[in-house]
Amino acid sequence: MGIFIKKIRVPGSLLVATMLLLLMSPRMVRASDTELVMFGTRSCVYCQLFNRDVAPGYHRSKFARLAPLKEILVERQGTGGYALRGGGISVTPTFVMFRHGREVARIRGYPGKKNFYRMVRQILRRIRP
């Protein structure tokens, strides 16, 4: 016995409207309004340690849902188009938390896995409603 699915015709405008509603749902907007950007260089040993010890797990963590992680290589991309307050990047890695496109916090250097997560947790508690 098989499952029968009736074909229905959906007008294009209804499909587009449905997609927009899904994209603009509060959960989606909330997840995308905050991001964590790591400014690093290829030769930075601490950037390499972070990428080995934290980055793979971060992408699967609760933090990634609240503030997705993006990496910018400053020797190739400069600031990647991000508006930085406080004079740019002088230490790598530098982790900058952006909310609604504005810098709200920084972590200069890599403090180790445990301290990194502790600091990100503190920042998120401070900036999220």
Secondary structure, DSSP 8 states (H G I E B T S, - for coil): -----------HHHHHHHHHHHHTSHHHHHHHSEEEEEEE-TT-HHHHHHHHHTHHHHTTSHHHHHS-EEEEEHHHHTTTT---SSSS--SSSEEEEEETTEEEEEEES---HHHHHHHHHHHHHHH--
